Amino acid sequence: MNVKKIQLRNDIITYLNEFPASEVKEIASHVGVSKQTLYYHIKLLLKDEKIEVVDRNIVNGIEKLLKKIEKRINKISKLIL
């Protein structure tokens, strides 16, 4: 896997760990990608079970997913090294 993609996913996980109730716009802005790119990487992180959905809220008709970081953050960090 591309080192930049690994770093991006690690940045997403780190941000979610610090701010688990963040909205897509905030996360995308922080890691420097579009919302569409962020959705793509979130989908892969969910598939790989690096993060999981722990709560779902409807806010103004839009589902807001709150994600919880699992202990696997170390696994991604090790891939970067």
N, CA and C atoms as an extended XYZ file, in Angstrom:
243
Properties=species:S:1:pos:R:3:atomname:S:1:resname:S:1:resid:I:1 pbc="F F F"
N         0.834       -1.183        0.000 N   MET     1
C         0.000        0.000        0.000 CA  MET     1
C         0.879        1.247        0.000 C   MET     1
N         0.410        2.255       -0.642 N   ASN     2
C         1.083        3.535       -0.756 CA  ASN     2
C         1.290        4.161        0.635 C   ASN     2
N         2.489        4.672        0.875 N   VAL     3
C         2.824        5.266        2.172 CA  VAL     3
C         1.927        6.470        2.474 C   VAL     3
N         1.590        7.257        1.451 N   LYS     4
C         0.717        8.417        1.665 CA  LYS     4
C        -0.674        7.991        2.123 C   LYS     4
N        -1.186        6.891        1.560 N   LYS     5
C        -2.500        6.394        1.960 CA  LYS     5
C        -2.466        5.886        3.394 C   LYS     5
N        -1.397        5.221        3.755 N   ILE     6
C        -1.250        4.725        5.122 CA  ILE     6
C        -1.208        5.904        6.093 C   ILE     6
N        -0.436        6.936        5.742 N   GLN     7
C        -0.335        8.109        6.605 CA  GLN     7
C        -1.685        8.815        6.721 C   GLN     7
N        -2.407        8.926        5.607 N   LEU     8
C        -3.724        9.565        5.629 CA  LEU     8
C        -4.670        8.809        6.545 C   LEU     8
N        -4.704        7.487        6.421 N   ARG     9
C        -5.594        6.681        7.271 CA  ARG     9
C        -5.182        6.778        8.733 C   ARG     9
N        -3.889        6.843        8.981 N   ASN    10
C        -3.411        7.017       10.347 CA  ASN    10
C        -3.844        8.381       10.895 C   ASN    10
N        -3.776        9.408       10.058 N   ASP    11
C        -4.216       10.747       10.468 CA  ASP    11
C        -5.716       10.763       10.773 C   ASP    11
N        -6.500       10.064        9.955 N   ILE    12
C        -7.946        9.976       10.183 CA  ILE    12
C        -8.226        9.304       11.522 C   ILE    12
N        -7.562        8.197       11.770 N   ILE    13
C        -7.753        7.459       13.019 CA  ILE    13
C        -7.342        8.309       14.216 C   ILE    13
N        -6.216        8.984       14.105 N   THR    14
C        -5.743        9.838       15.192 CA  THR    14
C        -6.745       10.950       15.487 C   THR    14
N        -7.263       11.568       14.440 N   TYR    15
C        -8.235       12.653       14.625 CA  TYR    15
C        -9.514       12.120       15.264 C   TYR    15
N        -9.998       10.970       14.781 N   LEU    16
C       -11.207       10.386       15.358 CA  LEU    16
C       -10.997        9.960       16.807 C   LEU    16
N        -9.791        9.554       17.125 N   ASN    17
C        -9.480        9.175       18.496 CA  ASN    17
C        -9.595       10.391       19.420 C   ASN    17
N        -9.147       11.544       18.936 N   GLU    18
C        -9.201       12.774       19.730 CA  GLU    18
C       -10.591       13.414       19.721 C   GLU    18
N       -11.275       13.319       18.581 N   PHE    19
C       -12.579       13.965       18.407 CA  PHE    19
C       -13.573       12.968       17.794 C   PHE    19
N       -14.046       12.001       18.567 N   PRO    20
C       -14.873       10.919       18.015 CA  PRO    20
C       -16.216       11.349       17.439 C   PRO    20
N       -16.724       12.495       17.835 N   ALA    21
C       -18.027       12.947       17.323 CA  ALA    21
C       -17.873       13.958       16.185 C   ALA    21
N       -16.709       13.994       15.554 N   SER    22
C       -16.445       14.951       14.485 CA  SER    22
C       -17.318       14.702       13.274 C   SER    22
N       -17.597       15.783       12.560 N   GLU    23
C       -18.348       15.677       11.323 CA  GLU    23
C       -17.380       15.524       10.160 C   GLU    23
N       -17.894       14.995        9.074 N   VAL    24
C       -17.070       14.717        7.900 CA  VAL    24
C       -16.313       15.964        7.446 C   VAL    24
N       -16.991       17.082        7.414 N   LYS    25
C       -16.371       18.326        6.965 CA  LYS    25
C       -15.144       18.671        7.811 C   LYS    25
N       -15.256       18.494        9.125 N   GLU    26
C       -14.146       18.803       10.033 CA  GLU    26
C       -12.972       17.858        9.813 C   GLU    26
N       -13.270       16.571        9.697 N   ILE    27
C       -12.203       15.581        9.511 CA  ILE    27
C       -11.494       15.816        8.190 C   ILE    27
N       -12.274       16.004        7.113 N   ALA    28
C       -11.696       16.216        5.787 CA  ALA    28
C       -10.795       17.449        5.777 C   ALA    28
N       -11.251       18.509        6.416 N   SER    29
C       -10.453       19.734        6.484 CA  SER    29
C        -9.152       19.500        7.247 C   SER    29
N        -9.251       18.786        8.352 N   HIS    30
C        -8.066       18.530        9.176 CA  HIS    30
C        -7.014       17.705        8.436 C   HIS    30
N        -7.445       16.655        7.738 N   VAL    31
C        -6.484       15.775        7.064 CA  VAL    31
C        -6.165       16.236        5.643 C   VAL    31
N        -6.879       17.258        5.154 N   GLY    32
C        -6.549       17.855        3.863 CA  GLY    32
C        -7.032       17.093        2.647 C   GLY    32
N        -8.222       16.507        2.733 N   VAL    33
C        -8.794       15.795        1.587 CA  VAL    33
C       -10.244       16.241        1.388 C   VAL    33
N       -10.811       15.883        0.241 N   SER    34
C       -12.220       16.183       -0.009 CA  SER    34
C       -13.096       15.254        0.824 C   SER    34
N       -14.358       15.616        0.966 N   LYS    35
C       -15.287       14.758        1.706 CA  LYS    35
C       -15.428       13.408        1.014 C   LYS    35
N       -15.437       13.402       -0.316 N   GLN    36
C       -15.561       12.146       -1.052 CA  GLN    36
C       -14.370       11.224       -0.788 C   GLN    36
N       -13.176       11.799       -0.775 N   THR    37
C       -11.974       11.008       -0.482 CA  THR    37
C       -12.026       10.474        0.940 C   THR    37
N       -12.481       11.310        1.858 N   LEU    38
C       -12.595       10.875        3.246 CA  LEU    38
C       -13.569        9.709        3.378 C   LEU    38
N       -14.735        9.817        2.729 N   TYR    39
C       -15.709        8.721        2.772 CA  TYR    39
C       -15.091        7.416        2.276 C   TYR    39
N       -14.317        7.505        1.209 N   TYR    40
C       -13.648        6.317        0.649 CA  TYR    40
C       -12.745        5.668        1.700 C   TYR    40
N       -11.928        6.472        2.359 N   HIS    41
C       -10.983        5.926        3.341 CA  HIS    41
C       -11.703        5.448        4.604 C   HIS    41
N       -12.753        6.154        5.019 N   ILE    42
C       -13.552        5.700        6.170 CA  ILE    42
C       -14.158        4.329        5.861 C   ILE    42
N       -14.676        4.176        4.656 N   LYS    43
C       -15.268        2.895        4.245 CA  LYS    43
C       -14.233        1.766        4.345 C   LYS    43
N       -13.022        2.025        3.897 N   LEU    44
C       -11.967        1.004        3.976 CA  LEU    44
C       -11.547        0.726        5.418 C   LEU    44
N       -11.480        1.772        6.236 N   LEU    45
C       -11.134        1.578        7.648 CA  LEU    45
C       -12.208        0.753        8.362 C   LEU    45
N       -13.466        0.985        8.017 N   LEU    46
C       -14.553        0.185        8.586 CA  LEU    46
C       -14.449       -1.263        8.120 C   LEU    46
N       -14.191       -1.451        6.832 N   LYS    47
C       -14.068       -2.802        6.263 CA  LYS    47
C       -12.922       -3.573        6.923 C   LYS    47
N       -11.799       -2.883        7.146 N   ASP    48
C       -10.630       -3.511        7.768 CA  ASP    48
C       -10.741       -3.579        9.291 C   ASP    48
N       -11.880       -3.123        9.824 N   GLU    49
C       -12.155       -3.132       11.257 CA  GLU    49
C       -11.141       -2.331       12.074 C   GLU    49
N       -10.644       -1.253       11.477 N   LYS    50
C        -9.756       -0.341       12.203 CA  LYS    50
C       -10.582        0.630       13.040 C   LYS    50
N       -11.800        0.902       12.570 N   ILE    51
C       -12.761        1.714       13.298 CA  ILE    51
C       -14.103        1.001       13.233 C   ILE    51
N       -15.010        1.392       14.107 N   GLU    52
C       -16.346        0.815       14.069 CA  GLU    52
C       -17.372        1.888       14.416 C   GLU    52
N       -18.557        1.722       13.906 N   VAL    53
C       -19.648        2.631       14.208 CA  VAL    53
C       -20.232        2.209       15.546 C   VAL    53
N       -20.307        3.137       16.474 N   VAL    54
C       -20.837        2.813       17.796 CA  VAL    54
C       -22.159        3.506       18.084 C   VAL    54
N       -22.514        4.487       17.273 N   ASP    55
C       -23.766        5.199       17.475 CA  ASP    55
C       -24.159        5.858       16.172 C   ASP    55
N       -25.460        5.994       15.959 N   ARG    56
C       -25.961        6.675       14.768 CA  ARG    56
C       -26.998        7.692       15.219 C   ARG    56
N       -26.857        8.899       14.754 N   ASN    57
C       -27.803        9.962       15.066 CA  ASN    57
C       -28.312       10.577       13.774 C   ASN    57
N       -29.564       10.966       13.759 N   ILE    58
C       -30.111       11.699       12.632 CA  ILE    58
C       -30.090       13.183       12.993 C   ILE    58
N       -29.352       13.946       12.213 N   VAL    59
C       -29.238       15.376       12.447 CA  VAL    59
C       -29.709       16.080       11.178 C   VAL    59
N       -30.832       16.778       11.270 N   ASN    60
C       -31.408       17.466       10.114 CA  ASN    60
C       -31.568       16.520        8.925 C   ASN    60
N       -31.991       15.297        9.203 N   GLY    61
C       -32.233       14.328        8.146 CA  GLY    61
C       -30.987       13.643        7.623 C   GLY    61
N       -29.835       13.966        8.167 N   ILE    62
C       -28.582       13.358        7.718 CA  ILE    62
C       -28.045       12.477        8.830 C   ILE    62
N       -27.694       11.267        8.473 N   GLU    63
C       -27.162       10.348        9.470 CA  GLU    63
C       -25.724       10.731        9.792 C   GLU    63
N       -25.473       10.930       11.049 N   LYS    64
C       -24.137       11.268       11.518 CA  LYS    64
C       -23.588       10.037       12.229 C   LYS    64
N       -22.506        9.531       11.733 N   LEU    65
C       -21.917        8.333       12.315 CA  LEU    65
C       -20.805        8.713       13.279 C   LEU    65
N       -20.927        8.187       14.456 N   LEU    66
C       -19.866        8.385       15.436 CA  LEU    66
C       -19.006        7.130       15.423 C   LEU    66
N       -17.736        7.344       15.292 N   LYS    67
C       -16.837        6.212       15.157 CA  LYS    67
C       -15.939        6.069       16.379 C   LYS    67
N       -15.696        4.861       16.703 N   LYS    68
C       -14.839        4.574       17.842 CA  LYS    68
C       -13.563        3.902       17.333 C   LYS    68
N       -12.464        4.343       17.815 N   ILE    69
C       -11.188        3.771       17.421 CA  ILE    69
C       -10.925        2.516       18.249 C   ILE    69
N       -10.518        1.487       17.558 N   GLU    70
C       -10.173        0.260       18.254 CA  GLU    70
C        -8.685        0.268       18.592 C   GLU    70
N        -8.277       -0.686       19.305 N   LYS    71
C        -6.893       -0.754       19.755 CA  LYS    71
C        -5.921       -1.021       18.618 C   LYS    71
N        -6.417       -1.170       17.416 N   ARG    72
C        -5.571       -1.502       16.273 CA  ARG    72
C        -4.813       -0.311       15.708 C   ARG    72
N        -4.906        0.845       16.344 N   ILE    73
C        -4.199        2.027       15.851 CA  ILE    73
C        -2.697        1.765       15.796 C   ILE    73
N        -2.201        0.970       16.707 N   ASN    74
C        -0.778        0.643       16.722 CA  ASN    74
C        -0.373       -0.126       15.479 C   ASN    74
N        -1.274       -0.956       14.985 N   LYS    75
C        -0.989       -1.746       13.783 CA  LYS    75
C        -0.732       -0.835       12.597 C   LYS    75
N        -1.550        0.200       12.437 N   ILE    76
C        -1.372        1.141       11.327 CA  ILE    76
C        -0.086        1.948       11.523 C   ILE    76
N         0.161        2.375       12.741 N   SER    77
C         1.364        3.147       13.028 CA  SER    77
C         2.610        2.351       12.681 C   SER    77
N         2.605        1.070       12.958 N   LYS    78
C         3.755        0.229       12.659 CA  LYS    78
C         3.964        0.095       11.156 C   LYS    78
N         2.893        0.122       10.365 N   LEU    79
C         3.010        0.031        8.919 CA  LEU    79
C         3.727        1.249        8.339 C   LEU    79
N         3.560        2.379        9.003 N   ILE    80
C         4.192        3.615        8.529 CA  ILE    80
C         5.693        3.561        8.745 C   ILE    80
N         6.097        2.972        9.842 N   LEU    81
C         7.529        2.881       10.149 CA  LEU    81
C         8.125        1.875        9.252 C   LEU    81
